[in-house]
Amino acid sequence: MVGGLYLLALLFVFATVGRQSVPRRERTDLRSWTLRDVYYNVRRGVTVLGQHGPSYPALGEAERTTAQRTR
């Protein structure tokens, strides 16, 4: 049950971020949302948060800096 609540909260956060990423005049009213709107808002929220996540150096660069330190 706790897992289901966690998943529901996570979907709510993604849907909220996805909805906020759309300009105000293009947003669908919350009362008229369908499952399709929820899906697209969740998908948009995951995309937005994924673009603003931590950036890691490319694998080749990480290996190169490690090799330079050992010399």
Residue pairs with C-beta under 8 A, 6 or more apart in sequence:
11 38
11 42
13 45
14 41
14 42
14 45
14 46
14 49
15 38
15 41
15 42
15 45
16 41
16 45
17 44
17 45
17 48
17 49
18 40
18 41
18 42
18 43
18 44
18 45
18 46
18 47
18 48
19 27
19 41
19 44
19 45
21 44
21 45
21 48
22 44
28 37
56 62
57 65
